[in-house]
Amino acid sequence: MRLFVALLPPQQARTELETAVAPLRPGWPGLRWAGPDRWHVTLAFLGEVSETRLDGLRERLGRAASRHQGVQLRIGRGGAFPSAAKARVLCAHIEGEAPALAGMRALAASVAAGARRAGAPPPDEGRRYRPHVTLARSRQPADLSPLIEALSGFSGSDWTATRIELIRSQTGPQPRYDSIGDWPLRAPG
C-alpha cells in the first residue's frame, strides 16, 4: 500500500486557503487541483509499504510522535517546485516562528528514522525538508508565476499541529486519502 505521514491542517486553515485558491482554478484548467479534503503537510512520503511492516511502523511512529511537542504553524504564501518558471507543483508554504519550524524539521526527521527502522525507508529521505501544502500539479513543466504572485500575500491563521497521521494514498481517476493511524504529539510545556 502507498503511504505517507502528515500533519492535517484544521478546517479553519483549509477554509481560509480555499477562499484564496478557489478563484484561481477556473483560469488554470490544465492543472490537476487538489481539493481541501486532500490538503496536508507531508512529514515523510513512504511509498509502497508491505502490510507486514504496518505493526512495526505504527509502533515507531507512535514513539516518534511522543518525543516531539505540538508546533504552531500557519499556511502562507504560494510557491512552486522545482521553480516558478518550470513548475510541476503549485504549493502554499508552511510558515511559523523559527523554533516551530525547527521542531517540525526535527519531527519529520524522527518520523523518517522511525519508518526506516520499521523497514519502510522513505525514498525521499535525505532531501532538504520544505514543508508545504500541495495545491495543484502539472503534467508538464509550466510557468506558474502568475499563480504564485496571486498567492504571494496569503497568510492564514496560526494553528497548532497536535498529532501525526499515517495516510494511505489510493491513486486513480479519483485519488483518495484514508487515515489508517494517528498519534498525538506531546503537549507544549
trRosetta pair geometry for C-beta under 8 A, 3 or more apart (Angstrom, degrees):
i j d omega theta_ij theta_ji phi_ij phi_ji
1 48 7.1 144 70 -145 20 60
1 49 6.0 -35 66 62 73 78
1 51 6.7 71 -1 -68 111 79
1 168 5.4 -36 166 -135 125 109
2 46 8.0 157 -172 80 47 82
2 47 6.4 -55 -136 -172 75 33
2 48 5.7 -35 -88 -84 65 57
2 49 7.7 126 -113 14 18 78
2 168 6.8 101 72 -163 61 62
2 169 4.5 -66 107 65 109 94
2 170 7.4 154 50 -81 111 33
2 171 6.9 31 36 -19 160 102
3 46 4.4 -15 86 62 93 125
3 47 7.4 -12 48 60 66 23
3 49 4.9 -27 18 17 126 128
3 57 7.9 45 120 165 165 159
3 120 7.3 -12 65 -178 131 143
3 166 6.3 -9 -165 -176 118 88
3 167 6.7 146 -154 78 65 47
3 168 5.9 -36 -96 -99 75 55
3 169 7.0 176 -94 9 21 86
3 180 7.8 -74 -118 40 110 128
4 42 5.5 -47 171 -131 132 103
4 43 7.9 146 167 48 84 65
4 44 6.6 -174 -157 95 70 50
4 45 4.6 -27 -110 -115 110 55
4 46 5.8 -174 -92 12 43 81
4 166 8.0 170 89 -153 32 50
4 167 5.5 -21 65 62 77 98
4 169 6.4 38 5 -27 103 121
5 42 7.4 93 75 -161 51 63
5 43 4.6 -55 105 63 95 108
5 44 4.7 21 42 49 108 89
5 46 6.9 74 -15 -30 87 111
5 61 6.4 -163 -115 -125 136 126
5 111 5.0 -154 96 -179 153 137
5 115 7.2 -140 -14 -60 134 128
5 164 5.7 12 180 173 102 116
5 165 7.0 164 -155 81 56 46
5 166 5.7 -26 -101 -99 78 61
5 167 7.3 158 -100 15 25 82
6 40 4.0 28 164 162 150 126
6 41 5.8 144 -165 71 88 46
6 42 5.1 -50 -97 -101 96 42
6 43 5.9 -179 -99 2 32 83
6 164 7.2 151 77 -159 25 73
6 165 5.5 -27 66 62 76 95
6 167 5.7 -9 21 1 114 130
7 40 6.8 155 74 -172 45 79
7 41 4.3 -14 58 60 97 109
7 43 6.6 92 -20 -45 83 105
7 73 7.8 86 121 27 154 153
7 161 4.4 -28 -150 -135 135 132
7 163 7.8 142 -127 83 71 47
7 164 6.4 -57 -79 -110 66 62
7 165 7.4 135 -105 14 21 92
8 40 5.4 -41 -99 -116 64 90
8 41 7.7 -158 -73 21 21 79
8 165 5.7 33 -24 -1 110 141
9 13 3.9 -104 172 88 118 134
9 14 5.4 144 96 -51 113 83
9 17 7.7 57 104 -2 161 137
9 39 6.2 -34 34 119 117 110
9 40 7.3 -164 2 -114 79 37
9 41 6.9 93 -43 -20 89 103
9 75 6.3 4 -109 -45 155 120
9 133 7.0 -22 -15 -87 135 137
9 159 6.3 102 -152 67 77 153
10 13 5.3 96 58 9 70 102
10 14 7.3 -141 101 -2 36 91
10 159 5.2 -160 17 -149 112 146
11 14 5.7 -62 -148 41 33 109
11 15 6.1 35 156 -23 69 107
12 15 5.7 -54 -147 35 29 113
12 16 6.5 31 155 -19 64 104
12 157 6.3 -34 131 53 118 134
12 159 7.1 162 70 -81 106 126
13 16 5.9 -52 -150 34 30 111
13 17 6.5 26 153 -14 63 108
13 74 7.4 -159 -126 -144 116 57
13 75 5.5 122 -178 -1 106 117
13 156 5.2 79 -143 157 77 147
13 157 6.5 -123 -91 59 74 85
13 159 5.1 -74 -52 -13 130 147
14 17 5.7 -57 -147 41 33 109
14 18 6.1 37 153 -24 67 107
14 36 4.3 108 174 -165 115 111
14 39 5.5 158 -118 60 105 138
15 18 5.6 -52 -143 35 30 114
15 19 6.6 38 154 -25 62 101
15 36 7.4 57 -73 -148 42 157
16 19 5.8 -51 -156 26 30 114
16 20 7.1 21 150 -10 61 104
16 75 7.3 157 86 59 112 119
16 156 4.5 128 99 -126 141 100
16 157 6.3 163 -38 4 162 90
17 20 5.8 -60 -157 39 37 108
17 21 5.9 22 153 -12 73 115
17 36 7.1 148 80 -110 104 101
17 39 6.9 143 84 -145 149 168
17 75 5.3 -31 -73 109 123 154
17 92 6.1 -121 -136 2 124 171
17 133 7.0 -24 -149 89 165 156
17 135 8.0 -139 167 -99 119 110
17 154 7.3 75 -118 178 68 139
17 156 6.0 -34 -57 -71 84 135
18 21 5.7 -62 -133 46 32 103
18 22 5.6 45 168 -40 70 104
18 36 4.8 -30 -71 -66 122 132
19 22 6.5 -34 -131 15 19 114
20 23 7.8 -75 179 29 28 97
20 24 7.8 11 142 -10 61 118
20 151 6.2 94 152 -117 125 86
20 154 4.9 57 -146 -107 167 130
21 24 5.6 -72 -164 36 48 114
21 25 6.8 58 150 -42 79 94
21 33 7.9 145 161 -155 121 121
21 135 5.9 -153 -124 -151 139 127
21 151 7.5 20 -86 -92 73 122
22 25 6.2 -41 -156 4 36 115
23 26 7.5 -50 -173 21 40 102
24 27 6.2 -71 -168 42 48 108
24 28 6.4 2 154 13 81 119
24 147 5.9 93 -171 -127 139 93
24 150 5.8 143 -95 109 124 154
24 151 7.7 -29 -51 -51 159 101
25 28 6.4 -93 -151 54 30 88
25 29 7.9 68 163 -84 68 54
25 31 7.9 -119 -136 67 65 113
25 33 5.5 -1 -122 -73 109 164
26 29 7.1 -1 -163 -60 37 89
28 31 4.7 13 143 7 110 117
28 33 7.9 114 95 -62 105 110
28 136 7.2 50 118 170 134 171
28 147 6.7 10 -51 -72 156 128
30 138 7.1 38 123 -130 96 89
30 139 8.0 -98 168 21 91 99
30 142 7.5 154 103 -96 125 155
31 90 6.8 -2 -150 6 148 130
31 136 4.0 25 161 172 129 133
31 137 6.7 147 -167 68 81 33
31 138 5.6 -51 -112 -81 79 77
31 142 7.7 -119 -81 51 94 160
32 136 6.2 151 75 -162 46 74
32 137 4.7 -19 60 60 104 89
32 138 7.5 179 16 -80 82 28
32 139 7.5 86 -16 -44 114 82
33 135 6.8 -29 -144 156 76 70
33 136 4.6 -32 -101 -99 58 100
34 38 4.6 -110 -173 83 104 120
34 39 6.4 133 122 -71 118 67
34 134 5.8 73 6 108 150 89
34 135 6.2 -149 44 -165 97 23
34 136 6.5 -152 6 -80 76 42
34 137 7.7 69 -35 -10 97 90
35 38 5.6 84 60 14 69 97
35 39 7.7 -107 111 -27 40 87
36 39 5.3 -34 -148 1 45 121
37 177 7.9 175 136 43 81 107
38 175 7.0 58 -114 103 151 109
38 177 5.6 131 -126 1 81 127
39 133 4.9 21 -163 -165 99 120
39 134 7.6 -165 -123 59 64 59
39 135 7.7 15 -105 -94 105 58
40 133 6.9 150 62 -125 21 82
40 165 7.6 -96 -141 59 133 126
40 167 7.1 -74 -104 -15 176 164
40 177 7.4 -159 -19 176 139 169
41 73 7.7 -13 -50 131 169 166
41 94 5.6 53 -123 -66 133 144
41 131 5.4 20 -166 -165 114 100
41 132 7.1 157 -127 69 79 20
41 133 6.1 -55 -77 -74 72 74
41 161 7.6 -78 54 -94 137 140
42 45 5.8 3 -172 -54 139 83
42 131 7.9 -169 60 -129 60 64
43 107 6.3 -73 -137 122 128 95
43 108 4.4 -154 -162 -109 76 75
43 111 4.7 50 133 47 125 161
43 112 7.7 -144 142 -42 83 80
43 164 6.3 -31 4 -136 155 118
44 108 6.2 150 -52 -162 83 75
44 111 4.7 -161 -6 114 127 111
44 112 4.6 173 -105 -78 134 76
44 115 5.8 -165 128 -4 152 149
44 122 4.5 -104 -172 -82 102 144
44 124 7.8 -178 -153 64 62 98
44 125 7.4 16 -140 -80 107 87
45 122 5.9 105 71 -151 55 102
45 123 6.9 -50 101 45 100 88
45 124 5.5 50 51 18 110 124
46 49 5.3 0 136 -46 124 124
46 57 7.9 48 -136 -142 160 140
46 115 5.6 -134 -106 -158 111 144
46 120 5.0 9 -162 156 121 114
46 121 8.0 149 -143 97 73 20
46 122 5.5 -73 -98 -96 51 71
46 123 7.9 106 -169 -1 22 80
47 122 7.4 136 1 -142 95 47
47 123 5.1 57 -29 -10 139 120
49 53 5.3 -105 180 69 96 130
49 54 7.3 114 131 -72 117 70
49 57 6.8 38 180 -61 147 160
49 120 4.5 11 -118 -126 117 125
50 53 5.0 96 68 -2 82 101
51 54 5.5 -20 -163 -15 51 120
53 56 5.8 -68 -167 52 58 108
53 57 5.4 61 140 -30 86 113
53 118 5.8 105 -178 147 97 95
53 119 4.9 -132 -121 81 120 110
53 120 5.1 132 146 -52 148 106
54 57 5.5 -61 -141 39 29 113
54 58 6.1 31 162 -22 68 105
54 180 7.9 -68 -145 133 123 131
55 58 5.9 -53 -149 33 28 110
55 59 6.6 27 153 -18 62 106
56 59 5.7 -55 -149 36 33 112
56 60 6.3 28 156 -15 67 108
56 117 7.9 -136 162 115 111 75
56 118 4.0 160 124 -144 100 92
56 119 6.5 53 88 20 145 103
57 60 5.9 -58 -146 40 30 108
57 61 6.2 27 157 -18 66 109
57 114 7.6 102 -150 137 55 93
57 115 6.3 28 -134 -121 96 66
57 118 4.2 136 -82 142 58 157
57 119 7.8 -92 -62 54 90 77
57 120 5.4 17 -94 12 123 141
57 166 7.2 111 133 -125 114 147
58 61 5.9 -56 -143 38 28 109
58 62 6.4 33 156 -22 63 106
58 166 7.0 -85 -98 -9 73 161
58 181 5.3 -130 -118 -136 101 162
59 62 5.9 -57 -154 33 28 114
59 63 6.7 27 151 -17 63 105
59 118 7.3 154 58 -99 87 119
60 63 5.7 -53 -151 35 34 112
60 64 6.3 36 152 -21 67 104
60 114 3.4 157 156 -176 106 98
60 115 6.7 173 104 -62 138 33
60 117 5.6 165 -118 74 143 108
60 118 4.5 -126 5 -47 144 117
61 64 5.5 -49 -145 35 35 113
61 65 6.3 37 156 -20 66 104
61 111 6.5 33 -123 -135 81 83
61 114 5.6 149 -72 121 45 145
61 115 7.5 42 -70 -67 91 77
61 164 6.5 -134 -180 98 106 130
61 166 6.0 22 177 -60 179 116
61 181 6.9 101 80 118 145 131
61 183 5.8 168 129 4 90 142
62 65 5.9 -54 -147 35 29 110
62 66 6.4 27 156 -20 63 109
62 183 4.7 -168 -109 -113 59 144
63 66 5.9 -60 -149 35 30 110
63 67 6.8 27 155 -22 63 108
63 114 6.3 169 67 -115 101 129
64 67 6.1 -65 -159 30 31 111
64 68 7.1 1 158 -1 65 114
64 107 7.3 105 159 -158 101 65
64 110 4.2 151 -149 137 101 103
64 111 5.0 132 147 -83 159 53
64 113 7.4 151 -100 64 120 89
64 114 4.3 -96 -45 -27 125 147
64 164 7.5 -21 97 29 107 160
64 183 7.8 102 67 86 77 149
65 68 6.5 -83 -155 44 32 96
65 107 8.0 44 -109 -149 50 104
65 163 7.0 18 -152 -147 137 57
65 164 5.1 -139 -93 21 113 115
65 183 3.7 165 27 114 162 118
65 184 6.3 125 151 81 127 31
65 185 5.4 -109 -171 -86 83 55
65 186 8.0 158 148 -24 64 67
66 183 7.3 -74 -41 165 75 121
66 184 7.8 56 -87 83 65 73
66 185 7.9 -170 -89 -140 23 35
66 186 6.3 78 -166 -57 43 93
67 110 6.1 -151 72 -156 129 156
67 186 7.3 -86 122 -20 6 124
68 71 7.9 -32 159 -34 108 102
68 103 6.5 134 -163 -177 105 93
68 106 6.6 166 -110 104 120 102
68 107 4.5 99 -159 -94 171 96
68 110 6.4 -177 -41 41 125 155
68 185 5.4 -56 96 -145 84 103
68 186 6.3 177 91 19 29 99
69 103 6.4 -54 62 -158 90 142
69 185 6.0 76 173 154 18 110
69 186 4.8 -60 -94 78 56 97
69 187 7.2 -21 -140 113 85 15
69 188 5.0 81 -173 -92 127 62
70 160 5.0 47 151 171 124 104
70 161 5.7 -175 -157 84 78 56
70 162 4.5 -8 -109 -101 132 58
70 185 4.5 139 -70 88 63 128
70 186 7.1 -139 -15 76 70 48
70 187 6.6 -2 4 -123 114 35
70 188 5.8 -82 55 -38 91 89
71 96 6.7 58 158 165 104 170
71 100 4.4 127 -169 -158 100 86
71 101 7.9 132 -178 -60 140 26
71 103 4.7 174 -90 92 123 125
71 104 5.2 -129 73 -62 172 88
71 107 7.3 -121 -15 -13 132 143
71 160 6.9 172 86 -150 27 66
71 161 5.2 2 54 44 78 106
71 185 7.7 -66 -7 148 72 168
72 96 5.9 152 100 -144 65 120
72 97 7.1 32 77 17 105 103
72 100 5.2 -88 57 -108 67 147
72 158 5.4 11 179 -176 104 114
72 159 7.2 172 -149 88 63 25
72 160 5.0 -35 -93 -93 68 77
72 161 7.9 -163 -82 12 21 72
73 94 5.4 -18 -169 -173 127 104
73 95 7.0 132 -165 73 72 40
73 96 4.5 -68 -112 -60 56 128
73 100 6.2 -175 -72 152 68 132
73 104 7.0 70 -78 -70 125 142
73 131 7.8 -86 -139 131 142 148
73 158 7.1 151 81 -150 25 66
73 159 6.3 -30 67 66 74 73
73 160 7.6 128 18 -109 72 28
73 161 6.0 29 10 -21 121 106
74 94 7.5 148 75 -159 37 60
74 95 5.3 -31 68 69 88 90
74 96 6.3 146 15 -76 74 73
74 155 6.3 35 135 -175 135 74
74 156 4.9 -175 -175 76 91 80
74 157 6.4 -151 -125 104 109 21
74 158 4.9 -64 -65 -93 106 49
74 159 6.7 121 -94 15 58 74
75 92 5.0 35 -179 127 101 130
75 93 7.8 140 -163 81 54 39
75 94 6.5 -44 -105 -104 51 61
75 95 7.6 86 -171 21 8 86
75 133 5.8 -11 -127 2 118 136
75 154 7.5 -34 121 137 87 113
75 155 8.0 166 92 -152 53 33
75 156 4.2 35 55 18 86 136
76 92 6.4 163 69 172 40 87
76 93 5.0 -36 71 78 101 87
76 94 6.8 119 16 -141 95 12
76 95 3.7 53 -27 -9 141 125
76 154 6.5 143 -177 101 37 79
76 155 5.2 5 -124 -111 76 68
76 156 7.0 -117 -69 18 42 80
77 92 7.0 174 96 -151 21 70
77 93 5.7 3 64 32 72 110
77 95 7.6 67 12 -42 80 131
77 148 8.0 49 160 -170 93 75
77 151 6.0 128 -166 130 53 83
77 152 5.3 18 -148 -148 113 38
77 153 7.1 64 -105 -23 93 9
77 154 5.7 145 -101 56 42 79
77 155 7.1 -8 -48 -69 71 75
78 90 6.8 -20 -163 -174 107 90
78 91 7.1 143 -157 84 58 44
78 92 5.8 -46 -96 -99 52 65
78 93 7.6 128 -160 -4 5 84
78 135 7.7 -41 -127 8 94 150
78 147 6.2 -145 178 133 155 76
78 148 4.4 -164 111 -134 115 51
78 149 7.7 -54 64 11 132 18
78 150 7.0 39 -2 70 156 66
78 151 2.8 91 -34 81 120 125
78 152 6.1 -64 37 -62 95 47
78 154 6.6 76 -31 29 80 122
79 84 7.8 -95 -162 -76 51 88
79 90 7.8 152 84 -161 40 49
79 91 5.1 -27 70 70 86 93
79 92 7.2 128 20 -118 83 18
79 93 5.1 63 -4 -46 132 101
79 132 6.6 -99 61 -121 122 137
79 148 6.2 61 -103 -128 23 110
80 83 6.5 22 98 132 105 18
80 84 4.9 121 43 -97 131 50
80 87 3.6 -55 180 -111 131 131
80 89 6.3 156 -157 84 61 59
80 90 5.6 -27 -100 -104 87 52
80 91 6.7 159 -92 19 32 81
80 144 4.9 146 -89 66 147 129
80 147 7.8 96 -65 79 117 109
80 148 5.8 -80 -19 -70 106 124
81 87 6.6 88 61 -142 32 80
81 88 6.4 -50 96 55 77 85
81 89 4.4 3 49 54 98 113
81 91 6.7 37 -9 -5 98 126
81 130 7.8 148 -84 83 123 144
82 86 6.5 -16 61 91 92 98
82 87 7.2 -167 37 -111 45 48
82 88 6.9 37 -8 14 73 101
83 86 5.2 40 60 43 99 84
83 87 6.5 -121 81 -68 41 69
84 87 6.0 -12 -143 -47 23 115
84 143 6.9 36 141 -156 72 63
84 144 5.9 -121 -159 68 64 76
84 145 4.6 74 160 -82 120 75
84 148 5.3 -68 -122 1 115 157
85 143 5.1 -11 -143 -112 51 86
85 145 6.6 18 -78 -45 60 110
86 141 4.0 -11 -167 -173 76 129
86 142 7.6 109 -147 38 30 22
86 143 7.5 -6 -62 -78 36 60
87 90 6.3 65 154 -68 143 67
87 138 6.2 89 107 21 80 134
87 141 6.6 126 51 -155 28 66
87 142 5.6 -49 64 66 83 70
87 143 7.2 107 15 -121 96 16
87 144 4.2 -43 41 11 149 121
88 137 6.4 0 158 -156 70 78
88 138 5.5 -130 -140 58 40 86
88 141 6.1 -49 -62 -96 78 62
88 142 7.8 119 -86 20 35 81
89 134 5.7 -65 -162 -131 113 100
89 136 7.5 160 -155 86 47 50
89 137 5.7 -19 -101 -106 66 71
89 138 7.6 -133 -56 17 28 81
90 134 7.6 99 76 -163 52 60
90 135 4.7 -61 105 67 95 105
90 136 4.3 14 44 53 116 92
90 137 7.6 -140 19 -68 76 28
90 138 7.7 81 -21 -25 93 99
90 144 5.2 -151 -88 -170 103 156
90 147 5.6 -31 -133 116 138 145
90 148 7.4 -141 -138 -66 92 77
91 132 3.9 24 168 165 140 133
91 133 6.1 149 -163 73 82 45
91 134 5.4 -47 -100 -102 91 45
91 135 5.9 167 -110 3 28 89
92 132 6.4 154 74 -164 40 81
92 133 4.7 -8 55 54 95 102
92 135 6.0 83 -19 -45 89 117
92 151 6.5 -110 -100 171 90 141
92 154 6.7 -62 -135 96 118 137
93 130 7.7 -65 -127 171 92 92
93 131 7.3 86 -167 92 63 68
93 132 5.3 -47 -108 -105 43 90
94 101 7.7 153 113 -111 97 92
94 104 7.3 -143 118 165 139 170
94 131 3.8 -48 41 119 132 110
94 132 5.9 -138 -10 -83 85 32
94 133 7.1 108 -60 -23 89 82
95 101 7.8 -39 -159 -74 34 120
95 155 7.2 -45 50 -132 147 91
96 100 3.8 -84 140 89 133 132
96 101 5.2 164 68 -51 99 83
96 104 7.4 112 44 -16 143 134
96 158 7.7 100 -114 -128 86 94
97 100 4.8 89 58 8 78 106
97 101 7.2 -156 90 -5 37 88
98 101 5.9 -59 -144 40 30 107
98 102 6.2 31 157 -19 66 107
99 102 5.6 -55 -145 39 32 113
99 103 6.2 36 154 -22 65 106
100 103 5.5 -53 -150 36 31 114
100 104 6.4 33 151 -22 64 104
101 104 5.5 -49 -147 33 35 114
101 105 6.6 38 152 -19 64 100
101 131 7.5 -148 -139 24 85 131
102 105 5.7 -50 -150 35 34 111
102 106 6.4 34 151 -18 64 106
103 106 5.6 -54 -147 38 33 112
103 107 6.3 37 152 -22 65 104
104 107 5.5 -49 -147 34 33 114
104 108 6.4 35 153 -19 64 103
104 129 8.0 -167 122 134 88 134
104 131 5.8 -20 142 -48 140 152
104 161 7.6 83 -103 38 102 149
105 108 5.7 -52 -149 35 32 112
105 109 6.4 31 152 -18 64 105
105 129 5.2 154 -126 71 82 138
106 109 5.7 -54 -148 37 32 111
106 110 6.3 33 152 -20 65 107
107 110 5.6 -56 -147 37 30 112
107 111 6.3 32 154 -20 65 105
107 164 7.4 -174 173 -72 119 128
107 185 7.5 -27 -118 -113 136 125
108 111 5.8 -52 -147 36 30 112
108 112 6.4 30 154 -18 64 106
108 129 4.9 125 95 -132 156 152
108 131 7.6 -146 -54 -73 142 99
109 112 5.7 -55 -148 38 31 111
109 113 6.3 31 153 -19 65 107
109 129 7.5 -103 -53 -33 79 146
110 113 5.7 -52 -145 37 30 111
110 114 6.3 32 154 -19 64 106
111 114 5.8 -54 -148 37 29 112
111 115 6.4 31 153 -19 64 106
111 164 6.6 -167 -96 -155 131 159
112 115 5.7 -54 -148 36 31 112
112 116 6.4 34 152 -22 64 105
112 121 8.0 44 -176 -155 80 60
112 122 4.9 -66 -133 13 94 134
112 125 4.8 141 -173 -111 130 107
113 116 5.6 -52 -149 34 32 113
113 117 6.4 30 153 -17 65 105
114 117 5.8 -55 -147 38 32 110
114 118 6.3 25 154 -14 65 110
115 118 5.7 -62 -148 42 31 108
115 120 4.6 -78 -176 86 88 93
115 121 6.4 132 119 -108 94 25
115 122 5.7 71 88 -37 144 87
116 119 7.9 63 177 -55 29 13
116 120 7.4 -103 -79 70 24 48
116 121 4.4 46 -112 -103 77 81
116 122 7.2 -65 -59 10 86 74
116 125 6.8 46 -65 -82 121 169
121 125 6.2 -81 179 4 87 141
122 125 4.2 117 74 -47 98 94
124 127 5.0 -42 174 14 87 129
134 137 7.0 12 178 -56 120 89
136 147 7.9 -72 42 -180 134 164
138 141 6.9 95 102 -121 127 14
138 142 4.4 -124 -159 8 165 121
138 144 7.3 -150 -30 -57 140 118
143 146 7.9 66 126 0 88 85
144 147 4.7 -44 -178 41 88 116
144 148 5.8 94 121 -26 87 96
145 148 5.6 -56 -143 38 33 112
145 149 6.1 36 158 -21 67 106
146 149 5.6 -54 -147 37 31 113
146 150 6.3 34 153 -22 64 105
147 150 5.5 -51 -147 34 34 113
147 151 6.4 12 158 -1 65 109
148 151 6.2 -70 -149 49 28 97
148 152 6.4 58 147 -63 64 88
149 152 5.4 -22 -149 -19 35 122
151 154 4.8 -33 -167 2 72 126
156 159 7.8 -23 125 -8 115 106
160 188 8.0 -91 -149 -19 136 123
161 185 6.7 62 119 3 82 148
162 184 6.2 -25 153 -146 83 81
162 185 5.6 -142 -167 39 36 100
163 182 5.2 45 155 173 128 106
163 183 6.1 170 -157 84 88 35
163 184 4.9 -51 -96 -103 94 46
163 185 6.0 -147 -84 -7 34 79
164 182 6.7 180 89 -149 44 66
164 183 5.5 -7 54 57 90 88
164 185 6.9 94 -22 -56 85 92
165 179 4.9 -64 -166 -127 120 110
165 181 7.2 149 -160 87 52 53
165 182 4.6 -20 -104 -99 70 96
166 179 7.0 102 70 -160 53 65
166 180 5.4 -65 101 68 100 81
166 181 4.0 15 38 58 120 100
166 182 7.0 -147 16 -69 71 47
167 177 5.0 -2 -178 -171 123 103
167 178 6.8 149 -157 73 69 35
167 179 5.5 -42 -99 -96 75 55
167 180 7.0 139 -119 12 22 81
168 177 7.1 153 76 -156 49 51
168 178 4.8 -16 57 62 101 91
168 179 7.9 -179 15 -91 77 8
168 180 5.1 59 -22 -22 108 125
169 175 6.9 -11 -172 -169 87 106
169 176 7.7 157 -157 83 44 46
169 177 5.8 -17 -102 -102 64 77
170 175 6.5 163 87 -155 60 55
170 176 4.5 -4 56 57 110 91
170 177 7.6 -163 21 -75 75 30
170 178 7.1 36 -11 -1 111 104
171 175 5.5 -16 -125 -108 43 94
172 175 6.4 157 49 -78 60 53
179 182 6.0 3 179 -47 127 108
